[in-house]
Amino acid sequence: MAQIEAFSAIRYRDRDVTTRIAPPYDILSEEDKQTLLRRDPHNIVAIDLPHTPPKSAGPDAVYVQAAGQLAEWLAEGVLVRDQRPALYVYHQAYTLGGRTLIRKKFFARLRLEPFGSGSIFPHEQTFGGPKEDRLKLTTATRCNLSPIFGLYPDPRNEVAEALEAAIRPDRPDQSGTLDGVESRLWAVTDPAVIDRVKTLLADRNIFIADGHHRYGTAWNYRQLAIDRMGQPPADDPINFVLAVLGGMEDPGATIQPYFRSLGPLARGGSGDLQAALGESFTWTPIPRPGTAEELARQLAAAGPQALALYVAAEDHCAVVAPKNPDLLAAYEPERPAAWRRLPYAILHRYILDEVLTPRLNDGRPVVIHYHKTMHEAIAEAKAEKGVAVLVPATTMNQLRDICTAGELMPQKSTYFYPKLATGLVINPLY
C-alpha cells in the first residue's frame, strides 16, 4: 500500500516566488544557473545546483557551501520552516496546443520501498549515470531539495476533490511564473482532510513519472543512515522521499511525445527504408507535418502503433505502421502484450534492432538523439543528414498497463510537461 505523510516544509517567506524557483537541476547548465542567480541571488539553484554538470560528484567543498547557504537563509528568514504539518496543493497553469490547462497535484512525503515490492512502480528504463552528486547534496543539507513526480489512478477524482474543498483557488499562499508556467501553492493543515487523502491513497499504486534517480538517491541515503545508526523508527523522515503526486485522469495531466533523430545510416534513403520495412510495415507518404498537433492527427488516423519517419536528405516523410499489431511477439514472447504493442518498443526492439542496425547500417549501432519537440528532431536530422522518428505520445493507460505488468518502457518514452518547479517546497530529513 502507498503511504503518504504530511510534513512541515521549508519554504520561501515571500508570496511571489517568481525569481526564487527554478527548473529541475538536471536540465540546467552553469550558464543557466548564473542567469538565475543574476536575477535573484536567493534563487534555489544556489543550493540545489552546487556542481555543474550534476552527472558526477563535485568537490566536497561545494556541498558544504550549499548546506551553509541553506542554514544562512533559514537564519536570515529568507526561508522559513512551517510550524504545522501540511499537504501542499500544487497547481500548474500552462498553455498547450492553444488550450490553457491546469495540472493539479500535491506535495507529500512518500514512504520509500524497493521497486517491485509494493505499490511504487518505475515506468521506464533510465540512463545509468552516477547519483553521487545528489547523494552528497542530500547528506550535506539533510533535505530533499527537489521532488519526484508520481501519478496515481483516480477515476472519480476523489483525491483532488478532497484537497480542492480545503483551499481557496483564487487565493494561493504562494505563486510564481517560470518559463510561461504559473505555479500556485496552498498549505492544507486540516487533519481531517489529510487523513482523508492518506486513506484514499492507501490502496492505490504510484507510478514514477519523473525523478527515478532522485528516488534512488533517497533510498541510498536511507541505507547509508541505517548502516551508520541502525534501523530508524517507522516515522523517521529518512524513510520517505519528497513527492509531487497527481491523478492520472486529471484533465490537466498530459504526456507529450519524445522524438528521436537518427544519425546518418550507411543506407538511409527513403527507398532503402521502405524496402527494408516493407515486409512488416505499411508505408504511406505524407507531407512533412507543420505542427505537433497535425502530426498527432496523422498518426492517430493511421492506428495506435503508427509512427512517422522523416528522411532529411530527401525532405520525405512517411507514416509506417506494423501490419501485425503483435509484431514483437516473435521477438519478445515473454514480455507483456502492453509492452509489445507500444510504438516506442516497436521502434527500438524491431525497427532499430532488427532492421536499421543489421541491414542499413552495416551492423553498427545507430546513433540516437532525443528531442522534446518535433521541430528539434527534424532540424537535427537535417543537420546530420539523418532520419527523424516522430513517435506518438504514450497514453496514461499504456503507462499503467506496462508498469503493473512489471515491465519498463524504453528510455525516454514519455515527456511530462510542464516540468515541476524546484524551490516551492523543501523536505527536511530531520
C-alpha positions as a Markdown table, in Angstrom:
| # | Residue | x | y | z |
|---|---|---|---|---|
| 1 | Met | 0.0 | 0.0 | 0.0 |
| 2 | Ala | 1.2 | 3.5 | -0.8 |
| 3 | Gln | 1.8 | 5.6 | 2.3 |
| 4 | Ile | 2.0 | 9.3 | 2.4 |
| 5 | Glu | 2.5 | 11.8 | 5.3 |
| 6 | Ala | 2.0 | 15.5 | 5.8 |
| 7 | Phe | 5.2 | 17.3 | 6.9 |
| 8 | Ser | 6.4 | 20.8 | 8.0 |
| 9 | Ala | 8.1 | 22.1 | 4.9 |
| 10 | Ile | 10.8 | 24.7 | 4.4 |
| 11 | Arg | 9.6 | 27.4 | 2.1 |
| 12 | Tyr | 10.4 | 30.9 | 0.9 |
| 13 | Arg | 8.8 | 33.6 | 3.1 |
| 14 | Asp | 7.7 | 35.6 | 0.0 |
| 15 | Arg | 4.3 | 35.1 | -1.5 |
| 16 | Asp | 5.6 | 35.8 | -5.0 |
| 17 | Val | 8.4 | 33.3 | -5.7 |
| 18 | Thr | 8.9 | 34.0 | -9.4 |
| 19 | Thr | 12.5 | 34.9 | -9.0 |
| 20 | Arg | 13.2 | 32.2 | -6.5 |
| 21 | Ile | 12.1 | 29.0 | -8.3 |
| 22 | Ala | 14.0 | 27.2 | -11.0 |
| 23 | Pro | 13.7 | 24.3 | -13.5 |
| 24 | Pro | 14.9 | 20.9 | -12.4 |
| 25 | Tyr | 18.6 | 20.7 | -11.7 |
| 26 | Asp | 19.3 | 18.1 | -14.3 |
| 27 | Ile | 18.3 | 20.3 | -17.3 |
| 28 | Leu | 20.4 | 23.3 | -16.2 |
| 29 | Ser | 23.8 | 24.4 | -17.4 |
| 30 | Glu | 26.3 | 26.6 | -15.5 |
| 31 | Glu | 25.2 | 29.4 | -17.7 |
| 32 | Asp | 21.5 | 28.8 | -16.8 |
| 33 | Lys | 22.5 | 28.8 | -13.1 |
| 34 | Gln | 24.3 | 32.1 | -13.3 |
| 35 | Thr | 21.4 | 33.7 | -15.2 |
| 36 | Leu | 19.0 | 32.7 | -12.5 |
| 37 | Leu | 21.4 | 34.0 | -9.8 |
| 38 | Arg | 21.9 | 37.3 | -11.5 |
| 39 | Arg | 18.2 | 37.7 | -11.5 |
| 40 | Asp | 17.9 | 36.9 | -7.8 |
| 41 | Pro | 20.9 | 35.7 | -5.6 |
| 42 | His | 18.4 | 33.9 | -3.4 |
| 43 | Asn | 17.3 | 31.6 | -6.3 |
| 44 | Ile | 17.1 | 28.0 | -5.2 |
| 45 | Val | 19.9 | 26.9 | -7.6 |
| 46 | Ala | 22.4 | 28.4 | -5.2 |
| 47 | Ile | 21.6 | 25.4 | -3.0 |
| 48 | Asp | 20.2 | 22.8 | -5.4 |
| 49 | Leu | 22.9 | 23.0 | -8.1 |
| 50 | Pro | 26.3 | 23.3 | -6.3 |
| 51 | His | 28.2 | 21.5 | -9.1 |
| 52 | Thr | 27.7 | 21.5 | -12.8 |
| 53 | Pro | 27.2 | 19.3 | -14.6 |
| 54 | Pro | 25.5 | 17.3 | -11.9 |
| 55 | Lys | 26.2 | 14.0 | -13.7 |
| 56 | Ser | 29.2 | 13.4 | -11.4 |
| 57 | Ala | 30.1 | 14.4 | -7.9 |
| 58 | Gly | 31.9 | 17.7 | -7.4 |
| 59 | Pro | 34.4 | 18.5 | -4.6 |
| 60 | Asp | 33.2 | 18.2 | -1.0 |
| 61 | Ala | 33.5 | 21.9 | -0.5 |
| 62 | Val | 30.6 | 22.8 | -2.9 |
| 63 | Tyr | 28.2 | 20.7 | -0.9 |
| 64 | Val | 29.3 | 22.1 | 2.4 |
| 65 | Gln | 28.8 | 25.5 | 0.9 |
| 66 | Ala | 25.3 | 24.6 | -0.2 |
| 67 | Ala | 24.4 | 23.4 | 3.3 |
| 68 | Gly | 25.8 | 26.6 | 4.7 |
| 69 | Gln | 23.8 | 28.7 | 2.3 |
| 70 | Leu | 20.6 | 26.8 | 3.4 |
| 71 | Ala | 21.4 | 27.4 | 7.0 |
| 72 | Glu | 22.2 | 31.1 | 6.4 |
| 73 | Trp | 18.9 | 31.7 | 4.5 |
| 74 | Leu | 17.0 | 30.0 | 7.4 |
| 75 | Ala | 18.7 | 32.2 | 9.9 |
| 76 | Glu | 18.0 | 35.3 | 7.9 |
| 77 | Gly | 14.4 | 34.4 | 7.3 |
| 78 | Val | 14.7 | 34.1 | 3.6 |
| 79 | Leu | 13.5 | 30.6 | 4.1 |
| 80 | Val | 11.2 | 29.5 | 7.0 |
| 81 | Arg | 10.0 | 26.2 | 8.3 |
| 82 | Asp | 6.3 | 25.7 | 8.6 |
| 83 | Gln | 5.1 | 25.1 | 12.2 |
| 84 | Arg | 2.3 | 22.7 | 11.3 |
| 85 | Pro | 2.4 | 19.6 | 9.1 |
| 86 | Ala | 0.7 | 20.0 | 5.8 |
| 87 | Leu | 0.0 | 18.6 | 2.4 |
| 88 | Tyr | 0.8 | 21.2 | -0.2 |
| 89 | Val | -1.6 | 21.6 | -3.0 |
| 90 | Tyr | 0.2 | 22.5 | -6.2 |
| 91 | His | -1.4 | 23.7 | -9.4 |
| 92 | Gln | 0.5 | 24.5 | -12.7 |
| 93 | Ala | -1.4 | 26.6 | -15.3 |
| 94 | Tyr | 0.1 | 26.3 | -18.8 |
| 95 | Thr | -0.8 | 26.5 | -22.4 |
| 96 | Leu | -0.5 | 23.6 | -24.8 |
| 97 | Gly | -1.8 | 23.4 | -28.4 |
| 98 | Gly | -3.7 | 26.7 | -27.9 |
| 99 | Arg | -5.5 | 25.5 | -24.8 |
| 100 | Thr | -4.9 | 26.7 | -21.2 |
| 101 | Leu | -4.7 | 23.7 | -18.8 |
| 102 | Ile | -4.3 | 23.3 | -15.1 |
| 103 | Arg | -2.4 | 20.3 | -13.8 |
| 104 | Lys | -3.5 | 19.6 | -10.2 |
| 105 | Lys | -1.1 | 17.9 | -7.8 |
| 106 | Phe | 0.1 | 18.0 | -4.2 |
| 107 | Phe | 3.4 | 17.7 | -2.3 |
| 108 | Ala | 3.7 | 15.0 | 0.4 |
| 109 | Arg | 6.2 | 12.7 | 1.9 |
| 110 | Leu | 6.0 | 9.2 | 0.2 |
| 111 | Arg | 7.3 | 6.2 | 2.1 |
| 112 | Leu | 10.2 | 4.5 | 0.3 |
| 113 | Glu | 10.1 | 0.9 | -0.7 |
| 114 | Pro | 12.1 | -1.2 | -3.2 |
| 115 | Phe | 10.8 | -1.0 | -6.7 |
| 116 | Gly | 8.7 | -4.1 | -7.5 |
| 117 | Ser | 8.0 | -4.9 | -3.8 |
| 118 | Gly | 4.7 | -3.0 | -3.3 |
| 119 | Ser | 2.8 | 0.0 | -4.7 |
| 120 | Ile | 5.5 | 2.2 | -6.3 |
| 121 | Phe | 6.5 | 1.5 | -9.9 |
| 122 | Pro | 9.2 | 2.9 | -12.1 |
| 123 | His | 7.8 | 3.4 | -15.6 |
| 124 | Glu | 10.8 | 3.4 | -18.0 |
| 125 | Gln | 14.5 | 2.4 | -18.3 |
| 126 | Thr | 16.8 | 5.3 | -17.2 |
| 127 | Phe | 20.3 | 6.2 | -18.3 |
| 128 | Gly | 22.8 | 4.9 | -15.8 |
| 129 | Gly | 24.9 | 7.9 | -14.7 |
| 130 | Pro | 26.2 | 8.3 | -11.2 |
| 131 | Lys | 24.0 | 9.6 | -8.4 |
| 132 | Glu | 26.9 | 10.7 | -6.2 |
| 133 | Asp | 26.1 | 14.4 | -6.7 |
| 134 | Arg | 22.6 | 14.1 | -5.4 |
| 135 | Leu | 23.7 | 11.8 | -2.5 |
| 136 | Lys | 26.4 | 14.2 | -1.4 |
| 137 | Leu | 24.0 | 17.1 | -1.6 |
| 138 | Thr | 21.3 | 15.3 | 0.4 |
| 139 | Thr | 23.9 | 14.2 | 3.0 |
| 140 | Ala | 25.2 | 17.8 | 3.4 |
| 141 | Thr | 21.8 | 19.6 | 3.6 |
| 142 | Arg | 19.8 | 16.7 | 5.2 |
| 143 | Cys | 17.0 | 17.7 | 2.9 |
| 144 | Asn | 15.1 | 16.7 | -0.3 |
| 145 | Leu | 15.5 | 19.9 | -2.3 |
| 146 | Ser | 13.5 | 18.7 | -5.3 |
| 147 | Pro | 10.7 | 16.2 | -5.6 |
| 148 | Ile | 9.9 | 13.1 | -7.6 |
| 149 | Phe | 6.7 | 13.2 | -9.6 |
| 150 | Gly | 4.3 | 10.3 | -9.2 |
| 151 | Leu | 0.9 | 9.5 | -10.8 |
| 152 | Tyr | -1.9 | 7.5 | -9.2 |
| 153 | Pro | -5.2 | 6.3 | -10.6 |
| 154 | Asp | -8.2 | 8.4 | -9.5 |
| 155 | Pro | -11.0 | 7.9 | -12.0 |
| 156 | Arg | -13.6 | 9.6 | -9.7 |
| 157 | Asn | -11.3 | 12.5 | -8.9 |
| 158 | Glu | -11.7 | 11.8 | -5.2 |
| 159 | Val | -8.2 | 12.9 | -4.1 |
| 160 | Ala | -8.3 | 16.2 | -6.0 |
| 161 | Glu | -11.8 | 17.0 | -4.8 |
| 162 | Ala | -10.9 | 16.4 | -1.1 |
| 163 | Leu | -8.0 | 18.8 | -1.5 |
| 164 | Glu | -9.9 | 21.4 | -3.6 |
| 165 | Ala | -12.5 | 21.7 | -0.9 |
| 166 | Ala | -9.8 | 22.8 | 1.5 |
| 167 | Ile | -8.3 | 25.7 | -0.5 |
| 168 | Arg | -9.3 | 29.0 | -2.0 |
| 169 | Pro | -8.4 | 28.6 | -5.7 |
| 170 | Asp | -8.3 | 32.3 | -6.2 |
| 171 | Arg | -6.0 | 32.9 | -3.2 |
| 172 | Pro | -2.9 | 30.8 | -3.3 |
| 173 | Asp | -0.5 | 31.1 | -0.4 |
| 174 | Gln | 2.4 | 31.4 | -2.9 |
| 175 | Ser | 2.7 | 31.7 | -6.6 |
| 176 | Gly | 5.4 | 32.2 | -9.2 |
| 177 | Thr | 5.8 | 32.1 | -13.0 |
| 178 | Leu | 8.6 | 30.2 | -14.7 |
| 179 | Asp | 9.1 | 29.7 | -18.4 |
| 180 | Gly | 5.5 | 30.7 | -19.0 |
| 181 | Val | 4.1 | 28.2 | -16.5 |
| 182 | Glu | 2.4 | 29.6 | -13.4 |
| 183 | Ser | 2.8 | 27.6 | -10.2 |
| 184 | Arg | 0.3 | 28.1 | -7.3 |
| 185 | Leu | 0.7 | 26.6 | -3.8 |
| 186 | Trp | -1.6 | 26.1 | -0.8 |
| 187 | Ala | -0.8 | 24.6 | 2.5 |
| 188 | Val | -3.5 | 22.2 | 3.8 |
| 189 | Thr | -3.2 | 21.6 | 7.5 |
| 190 | Asp | -6.7 | 20.3 | 8.4 |
| 191 | Pro | -6.1 | 16.9 | 10.0 |
| 192 | Ala | -9.4 | 15.5 | 8.7 |
| 193 | Val | -8.5 | 16.4 | 5.1 |
| 194 | Ile | -5.0 | 15.0 | 5.5 |
| 195 | Asp | -6.4 | 11.7 | 6.9 |
| 196 | Arg | -8.9 | 11.5 | 4.1 |
| 197 | Val | -6.2 | 11.9 | 1.4 |
| 198 | Lys | -4.0 | 9.4 | 3.1 |
| 199 | Thr | -6.8 | 6.9 | 3.2 |
| 200 | Leu | -7.7 | 7.4 | -0.4 |
| 201 | Leu | -4.1 | 6.9 | -1.5 |
| 202 | Ala | -3.5 | 3.8 | 0.7 |
| 203 | Asp | -4.9 | 1.3 | -1.8 |
| 204 | Arg | -3.5 | 2.9 | -5.0 |
| 205 | Asn | -0.4 | 2.4 | -7.0 |
| 206 | Ile | 2.1 | 5.2 | -7.6 |
| 207 | Phe | 3.8 | 5.3 | -10.9 |
| 208 | Ile | 7.0 | 7.4 | -11.0 |
| 209 | Ala | 6.7 | 9.8 | -13.9 |
| 210 | Asp | 9.9 | 11.8 | -13.3 |
| 211 | Gly | 12.7 | 11.5 | -10.7 |
| 212 | His | 13.7 | 7.9 | -10.8 |
| 213 | His | 17.3 | 8.9 | -9.9 |
| 214 | Arg | 16.0 | 11.1 | -7.1 |
| 215 | Tyr | 14.0 | 8.2 | -5.7 |
| 216 | Gly | 17.1 | 6.0 | -5.9 |
| 217 | Thr | 19.2 | 8.7 | -4.1 |
| 218 | Ala | 16.6 | 8.9 | -1.3 |
| 219 | Trp | 16.8 | 5.1 | -0.9 |
| 220 | Asn | 20.6 | 5.2 | -0.9 |
| 221 | Tyr | 20.6 | 8.0 | 1.7 |
| 222 | Arg | 18.3 | 5.9 | 3.9 |
| 223 | Gln | 20.6 | 2.8 | 3.5 |
| 224 | Leu | 23.7 | 4.8 | 4.5 |
| 225 | Ala | 21.9 | 6.1 | 7.6 |
| 226 | Ile | 20.9 | 2.5 | 8.5 |
| 227 | Asp | 24.5 | 1.4 | 8.1 |
| 228 | Arg | 25.7 | 4.1 | 10.5 |
| 229 | Met | 22.9 | 4.1 | 13.1 |
| 230 | Gly | 20.8 | 1.0 | 12.7 |
| 231 | Gln | 17.1 | 0.7 | 11.7 |
| 232 | Pro | 15.2 | 4.0 | 12.2 |
| 233 | Pro | 11.8 | 4.4 | 13.7 |
| 234 | Ala | 9.0 | 3.9 | 11.2 |
| 235 | Asp | 8.1 | 7.6 | 11.2 |
| 236 | Asp | 11.7 | 8.8 | 10.7 |
| 237 | Pro | 11.8 | 11.3 | 7.8 |
| 238 | Ile | 14.6 | 9.3 | 6.1 |
| 239 | Asn | 12.1 | 6.6 | 5.4 |
| 240 | Phe | 10.3 | 9.0 | 3.0 |
| 241 | Val | 11.0 | 11.0 | -0.1 |
| 242 | Leu | 9.6 | 14.3 | -1.2 |
| 243 | Ala | 6.9 | 13.7 | -3.9 |
| 244 | Val | 4.5 | 15.6 | -6.0 |
| 245 | Leu | 1.5 | 13.3 | -6.7 |
| 246 | Gly | -1.2 | 13.8 | -9.3 |
| 247 | Gly | -4.1 | 11.8 | -10.7 |
| 248 | Met | -3.7 | 10.0 | -14.0 |
| 249 | Glu | -7.2 | 11.1 | -15.1 |
| 250 | Asp | -6.6 | 14.8 | -14.2 |
| 251 | Pro | -7.6 | 16.7 | -17.4 |
| 252 | Gly | -4.6 | 18.9 | -16.9 |
| 253 | Ala | -2.2 | 15.9 | -16.9 |
| 254 | Thr | -0.7 | 15.3 | -20.3 |
| 255 | Ile | 2.1 | 13.2 | -21.7 |
| 256 | Gln | 4.0 | 14.6 | -24.6 |
| 257 | Pro | 5.9 | 12.6 | -27.2 |
| 258 | Tyr | 9.7 | 12.2 | -27.0 |
| 259 | Phe | 11.0 | 12.4 | -30.6 |
| 260 | Arg | 14.2 | 10.9 | -31.9 |
| 261 | Ser | 16.7 | 11.7 | -34.6 |
| 262 | Leu | 19.0 | 9.0 | -36.0 |
| 263 | Gly | 22.5 | 9.8 | -37.2 |
| 264 | Pro | 23.5 | 9.1 | -40.8 |
| 265 | Leu | 22.8 | 5.5 | -41.8 |
| 266 | Ala | 25.1 | 3.6 | -44.3 |
| 267 | Arg | 22.0 | 3.3 | -46.5 |
| 268 | Gly | 19.3 | 5.7 | -45.3 |
| 269 | Gly | 17.3 | 6.8 | -48.3 |
| 270 | Ser | 13.5 | 6.6 | -48.3 |
| 271 | Gly | 13.7 | 3.8 | -50.8 |
| 272 | Asp | 16.1 | 1.8 | -48.6 |
| 273 | Leu | 13.9 | 2.3 | -45.6 |
| 274 | Gln | 10.7 | 1.4 | -47.4 |
| 275 | Ala | 12.3 | -1.8 | -48.9 |
| 276 | Ala | 13.7 | -2.9 | -45.5 |
| 277 | Leu | 10.4 | -2.3 | -43.7 |
| 278 | Gly | 8.1 | -3.4 | -46.5 |
| 279 | Glu | 7.6 | -6.9 | -45.3 |
| 280 | Ser | 6.3 | -5.9 | -41.9 |
| 281 | Phe | 5.1 | -2.3 | -42.2 |
| 282 | Thr | 2.8 | -0.3 | -44.3 |
| 283 | Trp | 4.4 | 2.8 | -45.9 |
| 284 | Thr | 2.2 | 5.9 | -46.5 |
| 285 | Pro | 4.0 | 9.1 | -47.7 |
| 286 | Ile | 2.6 | 12.3 | -46.2 |
| 287 | Pro | 3.6 | 16.0 | -46.4 |
| 288 | Arg | 6.0 | 16.9 | -43.6 |
| 289 | Pro | 3.8 | 18.0 | -40.7 |
| 290 | Gly | 3.9 | 21.6 | -39.8 |
| 291 | Thr | 2.9 | 21.2 | -36.1 |
| 292 | Ala | 2.9 | 18.6 | -33.4 |
| 293 | Glu | -0.9 | 18.7 | -33.4 |
| 294 | Glu | -1.0 | 18.0 | -37.1 |
| 295 | Leu | 1.4 | 15.1 | -36.7 |
| 296 | Ala | -0.7 | 13.7 | -33.8 |
| 297 | Arg | -3.8 | 13.7 | -36.1 |
| 298 | Gln | -2.0 | 12.0 | -38.9 |
| 299 | Leu | -0.6 | 9.3 | -36.6 |
| 300 | Ala | -4.0 | 8.7 | -34.9 |
| 301 | Ala | -5.6 | 8.2 | -38.3 |
| 302 | Ala | -3.1 | 5.5 | -39.2 |
| 303 | Gly | -3.7 | 3.5 | -36.0 |
| 304 | Pro | -2.4 | 3.3 | -32.4 |
| 305 | Gln | 1.0 | 1.9 | -33.4 |
| 306 | Ala | 1.9 | 4.2 | -36.3 |
| 307 | Leu | 4.9 | 6.5 | -36.3 |
| 308 | Ala | 6.5 | 8.7 | -38.9 |
| 309 | Leu | 9.9 | 8.7 | -40.5 |
| 310 | Tyr | 11.3 | 11.9 | -42.0 |
| 311 | Val | 14.3 | 11.4 | -44.3 |
| 312 | Ala | 16.0 | 14.7 | -44.2 |
| 313 | Ala | 18.2 | 14.4 | -47.4 |
| 314 | Glu | 15.1 | 14.0 | -49.5 |
| 315 | Asp | 12.6 | 16.0 | -47.4 |
| 316 | His | 10.5 | 12.9 | -47.5 |
| 317 | Cys | 8.1 | 11.9 | -44.7 |
| 318 | Ala | 6.1 | 8.7 | -44.4 |
| 319 | Val | 3.8 | 7.1 | -41.8 |
| 320 | Val | 4.7 | 3.5 | -41.1 |
| 321 | Ala | 2.6 | 1.0 | -39.1 |
| 322 | Pro | 3.1 | -2.7 | -38.4 |
| 323 | Lys | 0.9 | -5.0 | -40.4 |
| 324 | Asn | 0.7 | -7.4 | -37.5 |
| 325 | Pro | -0.2 | -5.4 | -34.3 |
| 326 | Asp | 1.7 | -8.0 | -32.2 |
| 327 | Leu | 4.8 | -7.9 | -34.4 |
| 328 | Leu | 7.1 | -8.2 | -31.3 |
| 329 | Ala | 5.5 | -11.5 | -30.1 |
| 330 | Ala | 8.0 | -13.4 | -32.2 |
| 331 | Tyr | 11.0 | -11.5 | -30.7 |
| 332 | Glu | 9.8 | -10.9 | -27.1 |
| 333 | Pro | 7.3 | -13.6 | -26.3 |
| 334 | Glu | 8.0 | -13.3 | -22.5 |
| 335 | Arg | 7.2 | -9.6 | -22.5 |
| 336 | Pro | 3.6 | -8.5 | -21.7 |
| 337 | Ala | 1.4 | -7.6 | -24.7 |
| 338 | Ala | 1.0 | -4.0 | -23.4 |
| 339 | Trp | 4.8 | -3.5 | -23.8 |
| 340 | Arg | 5.0 | -5.3 | -27.2 |
| 341 | Arg | 2.3 | -3.0 | -28.7 |
| 342 | Leu | 3.9 | 0.2 | -27.6 |
| 343 | Pro | 5.2 | 2.3 | -30.5 |
| 344 | Tyr | 8.5 | 3.1 | -28.7 |
| 345 | Ala | 9.1 | -0.7 | -28.1 |
| 346 | Ile | 8.4 | -1.4 | -31.7 |
| 347 | Leu | 10.8 | 1.3 | -32.8 |
| 348 | His | 13.7 | 0.2 | -30.5 |
| 349 | Arg | 13.2 | -3.6 | -30.5 |
| 350 | Tyr | 12.3 | -4.1 | -34.1 |
| 351 | Ile | 13.0 | -1.1 | -36.4 |
| 352 | Leu | 16.4 | -0.4 | -34.8 |
| 353 | Asp | 17.5 | -3.8 | -33.6 |
| 354 | Glu | 16.2 | -6.0 | -36.4 |
| 355 | Val | 16.2 | -3.6 | -39.4 |
| 356 | Leu | 18.3 | -0.5 | -39.3 |
| 357 | Thr | 21.3 | -1.7 | -37.4 |
| 358 | Pro | 21.9 | -5.0 | -39.2 |
| 359 | Arg | 20.5 | -4.2 | -42.7 |
| 360 | Leu | 21.0 | -0.5 | -43.2 |
| 361 | Asn | 24.0 | 0.4 | -41.0 |
| 362 | Asp | 26.4 | -2.5 | -41.6 |
| 363 | Gly | 25.8 | -3.9 | -38.0 |
| 364 | Arg | 26.9 | -0.7 | -36.3 |
| 365 | Pro | 24.7 | 0.7 | -33.6 |
| 366 | Val | 22.5 | 3.6 | -34.8 |
| 367 | Val | 23.3 | 6.9 | -33.2 |
| 368 | Ile | 20.2 | 8.2 | -31.4 |
| 369 | His | 19.4 | 11.7 | -30.1 |
| 370 | Tyr | 16.3 | 12.5 | -28.1 |
| 371 | His | 14.2 | 15.6 | -28.6 |
| 372 | Lys | 11.3 | 17.2 | -26.8 |
| 373 | Thr | 9.9 | 18.9 | -29.9 |
| 374 | Met | 9.2 | 17.7 | -33.4 |
| 375 | His | 11.0 | 20.7 | -34.9 |
| 376 | Glu | 14.2 | 19.9 | -32.9 |
| 377 | Ala | 14.2 | 16.4 | -34.2 |
| 378 | Ile | 13.7 | 17.4 | -37.8 |
| 379 | Ala | 16.4 | 20.2 | -37.5 |
| 380 | Glu | 18.9 | 17.7 | -36.1 |
| 381 | Ala | 18.1 | 15.2 | -38.8 |
| 382 | Lys | 18.7 | 17.9 | -41.4 |
| 383 | Ala | 22.0 | 18.9 | -39.8 |
| 384 | Glu | 23.2 | 15.3 | -39.6 |
| 385 | Lys | 21.7 | 14.1 | -42.9 |
| 386 | Gly | 19.8 | 11.5 | -40.9 |
| 387 | Val | 16.3 | 10.4 | -40.1 |
| 388 | Ala | 13.8 | 11.9 | -37.7 |
| 389 | Val | 11.5 | 9.5 | -35.9 |
| 390 | Leu | 8.2 | 11.1 | -35.0 |
| 391 | Val | 6.5 | 9.0 | -32.4 |
| 392 | Pro | 3.0 | 9.4 | -30.8 |
| 393 | Ala | 2.6 | 10.3 | -27.2 |
| 394 | Thr | 2.4 | 7.4 | -24.7 |
| 395 | Thr | -1.0 | 7.3 | -23.1 |
| 396 | Met | -1.8 | 7.0 | -19.4 |
| 397 | Asn | -3.4 | 3.7 | -20.0 |
| 398 | Gln | -0.3 | 2.3 | -21.7 |
| 399 | Leu | 1.9 | 3.6 | -18.8 |
| 400 | Arg | -0.4 | 2.0 | -16.2 |
| 401 | Asp | -0.7 | -1.3 | -18.0 |
| 402 | Ile | 3.0 | -1.7 | -18.7 |
| 403 | Cys | 4.1 | -0.7 | -15.1 |
| 404 | Thr | 1.6 | -3.0 | -13.4 |
| 405 | Ala | 2.8 | -5.9 | -15.6 |
| 406 | Gly | 6.2 | -5.4 | -14.1 |
| 407 | Glu | 7.8 | -4.0 | -17.3 |
| 408 | Leu | 9.7 | -0.9 | -18.2 |
| 409 | Met | 9.3 | 1.2 | -21.3 |
| 410 | Pro | 12.4 | 2.1 | -23.4 |
| 411 | Gln | 14.3 | 5.1 | -22.3 |
| 412 | Lys | 12.6 | 8.4 | -22.9 |
| 413 | Ser | 9.2 | 7.1 | -23.9 |
| 414 | Thr | 7.4 | 9.9 | -22.1 |
| 415 | Tyr | 7.8 | 13.6 | -21.7 |
| 416 | Phe | 5.7 | 15.0 | -18.8 |
| 417 | Tyr | 5.1 | 18.7 | -19.5 |
| 418 | Pro | 5.4 | 21.1 | -17.7 |
| 419 | Lys | 8.4 | 20.2 | -15.6 |
| 420 | Leu | 7.9 | 20.7 | -11.8 |
| 421 | Ala | 9.4 | 23.9 | -10.4 |
| 422 | Thr | 12.2 | 23.5 | -7.8 |
| 423 | Gly | 12.1 | 25.7 | -4.8 |
| 424 | Leu | 8.5 | 25.7 | -3.8 |
| 425 | Val | 8.8 | 23.1 | -1.1 |
| 426 | Ile | 11.9 | 21.6 | 0.6 |
| 427 | Asn | 11.5 | 18.5 | 2.7 |
| 428 | Pro | 13.8 | 18.4 | 5.8 |
| 429 | Leu | 15.0 | 14.9 | 6.7 |
| 430 | Tyr | 15.3 | 15.7 | 10.4 |
